[in-house]
Amino acid sequence: MSIRFQVGVKSVAAVGLSLLLLTGLACSSKEEAKPAEAVIGVSLLNLSSEFIVMISESMEQRAGELGVELIITDAQRNAEKQVQQVESFIAQGVDAIILNPCEVEGSSPAVARAHEAGIPIVNVNSETRIEPSAFVGSHDEESARLAMEFIVQRLGGNGNVVMMHGYMGQAAQIKRAQGAREVLEANPGIRLLSEQTAEWDRAKAMALMENWIQSYGDQINAVFAHNDEMGMGALIALEQAGLKDRIIVASVDAIADALGAVSEGRLDATVFQDSVGQGRTAVETALKLSRGEGCEPEVYIPFQLVTLENIDQFR
Amino acid sequence: MQPGQASRLAEWISRYGLLLALVLLAGLLSCLTPNFATAQNLLIVLRQISINGILAVGVTYVLLTGGVDLSLGSVVALTGVVAAGFAHPGEYPVILAVLVGILAGSGCGLVNGLIVTRGKVAPFIVTLGMLTVARGLALVVSGGRPVSNLSSSFTVLGGGAIIGIPIPVLILCVVAFASHVFLKRTRPGRYIYAVGGNEAAAYASGINVTAVKTLAYAVCGGLAGLAGIVLAARITTGQPNAGIAYELDAIAAAVIGGTSLSGGVGGIVGTLLGALLMGVLNNGLDLMNVSSYWQQIVKGLIIVGAVWFDQKGRR
């Protein structure tokens, strides 16, 4: 009896505590009560990735300018969570949805639910199998093509390259590998010495590069990494081995650290993906659709190669 | 073979089974690839295992008490960004960044320990909670962005060397030696074994079980802080999403090294051998250019195989 009573008291206390926490959080996030132009639900791939944080910030900025209220949620790379978030947007009766898909197939049901509910849905940055009302983003293959073409040009069409893949099986990894291969096929003088994943991770990329230096040493002429984190890892490993002046490193994303390294003449090239352009355009497109105005089904935001020559435009 | 000889052989295997597995693996790799058994490559392997090694030494304390710490990877990220925040050039002396990082880590460990001992909540749950709390704190502290622009006196902790030996390796050696002596030769160290072996008996014989367990978690957290500092220094940035799943590698190293998941049995020497086995495997598979899909399969099989082989020897 007394044990049951204790358990009861404890669970009441726990529920009370969590309610208190929730109301505290809710109050702190609600600042003004002006009626918004439109309410847009946003489900993002992962708010612990720097690039997605940049998209999210530019969305909030543009929404502020347009008087749009955003409900931003983080799917933490989980497609199932993303579908649930979109379902709850529909239940809340939002005017439009912006989806930054976790997976091509796994996030498709989210798009289907929005279509069924008649709410316009805009995909930003990556694709789903089911077509959304509009797509805002870039074609990932192009980023790898730009970086690889830079390498080919710097090597004068002859030399050995190693490629660091992203997390195997993710859309960005597949497309960046595909873009790089297209350039390699067009340039038979360039040989792909080895390719391996470092899972987008700088520490893993350092270890992989150190191991490659042991296996191939002087034979490597250039490194292409699917993202800047890995590119920076390869760069640091090469610098520590005293090989950087002989080996070209190029990667994709133009994160702050990589831009710094390009301006210092350490990293040879990165590829700029316009997170600000993607975020702002996504909000604009979603607002247009919510008002029933037409828009392009695909708003394409191009990549740009960043080297020492044009770095000033990006900093 | 005579029974006497057989039992002597069994005893020998039981003492040196893991070492034997390691030697066999290294011998195999030396035959398969000429780049493995060079002094330079072996130093690289040591550098690559240093972070996992420090974490594994720390988690050995907790495993010996019969507990577990799942929060290590997140604590690595948190302490990395916190220490990096104090490591910008020309702001504070390096020692402060190091101290703050270690304190942040042992703070997390202390909280884990107090909730486990005072609150009587299962270590699995407490440290699982800390896994998400510390990751969240790392994101809050850093605003979701890597903390870059670190002073060279800080990054030397990850990239530098003294008389040819990488500093992370020296740190691991000091940590491992001190822990070995502490656990085997001091009274509090022996109490950790006693608590893990039979908590009720330890309590009955007057050991302050609460203090001993809390100490183990705090030391483990502090070493995770040290590992976070070495990682941030090695990759020259504090990253809020670094260290994901590092706790699994650390626990695996300790368990491969013969530390029991139910407490009371094991030690630092075994843990180091376990970390070394995993490091040699990573390095060797990269050197042999094994595809990344197959690497995962081979690693899993060899880890289970090594423990099986080891336990067979013990029986």
Boltz contact constraints between the chains, C-beta under 6 A:
constraints:
  - contact:
      token1: [A, 47]
      token2: [B, 144]
      max_distance: 6.0
  - contact:
      token1: [A, 48]
      token2: [B, 139]
      max_distance: 6.0
  - contact:
      token1: [A, 48]
      token2: [B, 240]
      max_distance: 6.0
  - contact:
      token1: [A, 48]
      token2: [B, 241]
      max_distance: 6.0
  - contact:
      token1: [A, 50]
      token2: [B, 145]
      max_distance: 6.0
  - contact:
      token1: [A, 53]
      token2: [B, 144]
      max_distance: 6.0
  - contact:
      token1: [A, 194]
      token2: [B, 289]
      max_distance: 6.0
  - contact:
      token1: [A, 196]
      token2: [B, 292]
      max_distance: 6.0
  - contact:
      token1: [A, 197]
      token2: [B, 292]
      max_distance: 6.0
  - contact:
      token1: [A, 202]
      token2: [B, 235]
      max_distance: 6.0
  - contact:
      token1: [A, 203]
      token2: [B, 235]
      max_distance: 6.0
  - contact:
      token1: [A, 207]
      token2: [B, 48]
      max_distance: 6.0
  - contact:
      token1: [A, 210]
      token2: [B, 44]
      max_distance: 6.0
  - contact:
      token1: [A, 211]
      token2: [B, 283]
      max_distance: 6.0
  - contact:
      token1: [A, 211]
      token2: [B, 286]
      max_distance: 6.0
  - contact:
      token1: [A, 211]
      token2: [B, 287]
      max_distance: 6.0
  - contact:
      token1: [A, 214]
      token2: [B, 35]
      max_distance: 6.0
  - contact:
      token1: [A, 214]
      token2: [B, 41]
      max_distance: 6.0
  - contact:
      token1: [A, 215]
      token2: [B, 35]
      max_distance: 6.0
  - contact:
      token1: [A, 215]
      token2: [B, 287]
      max_distance: 6.0
  - contact:
      token1: [A, 240]
      token2: [B, 159]
      max_distance: 6.0
  - contact:
      token1: [A, 257]
      token2: [B, 148]
      max_distance: 6.0
